[in-house]
Amino acid sequence: MKIRIVFTAIALSVFVFTTSCNDRDKYIVTKDENGKLIAQKVPENGVVAELEKKVPTITEFISVDKGFSKFTEALKASELYEDLKEEGPYTIFAPINSAFESSSQAMSENLLKPENKDQLIDVLKYHIIADKITEKDIIEAINEGRGSISLKTLGGNLLTASLKGGNVFLIDEMGNGGRLITTDVEASNGYINTIDNVMIPKK
């Protein structure tokens, strides 16, 4: 996919885990023979049903990895968690737990208060692009441009992407930077990337 100059999501390791896709269904997520992560439905007897394979959604991935626990908590508080179960596609720049810990503790706690729900939604939407893009797409666009590009997020704000030492960095509208760590983890409704900082949009 050729990326436009302005667009219109902890390192995930190889793991096996179970997750609830609804109140009754349980899934175990592992790699198939091609190295792709898949979710297999686990019946009540605990035996994986080979014919019940599917690629997990974005929320199914992040909700079972402890490294995303703070991001998941924030998504659930904002109700965006349910939105990210939809078809999409989405690209998520998901902050790892240490990203929230390195941010102001007061800011993180305030965002989770019910009266600050609108602000929390704005911050979370700033980590989501309503499109399916890869790290390669971003790098190619940076190289074709003048060293940086603007990415339009779900909330309409812009993130600036640039390269430093071979790594992609995102700069928010407040001037804070974050480095992409793991990239292009494929979910059924988009891609998950991890970032080591929380991006804050301009008010």
C-alpha positions, 0 to 999 in steps of 0.5 A: 500500500502506498502511503499518503503524506497525511493519512485519512495501533512491550514487545509482543513475544511468541506466547500461548494464552487463553482469552474470553471472546465472549462469556462462553468462548475461550481461545488459545493463541499460538503460531501456525506452521507459517509463524502467524499468530492464530486463535483456536477455540477451546471447547469445554473439555479443554481440547483445541478444535482444529477447525475453529481457528481464527486470527484474534482481533486487536482487543483480543490480543491486547487484553491478554498480554500483561504488558498492555494492561494499562492501555487495556484499562484505559480503552475499557474506561473510554468504551473504545475497547468495544469499537476496536472489536469491529471490522476496521481496519485500524493501525494501533500504536499501543503504549506499553505499561512503562510508557504510562509509568514514565508519564506523569502519574497524576495525568494518568490517574486523572485521565481515568476519572469519569469526569475526564472521559472525553479527554481520555478518548481524545488521547486514546484516539491519538494512538489509532489510525483508521487504516491498515499501514505497516512500518514499511509504508511509513518508512517509504513515505518518510524517504519519499518526503523530506525526512518526516510525514504526518499521520492523521489519527482517528481523532483528526489530530496529527502525529509526525513520523521520522527516522532516527538510527533506523527506528521510527519515532512518533512526535506528538503535537506537544513535542513528545517523542516515542519509539516504535518497538514491535511493529506489524503484529497482525490482528483480524481487523488491523495491525498492532505496533508498540510504542514507548511513550504516551502521545498527547494531542494538542487541546 
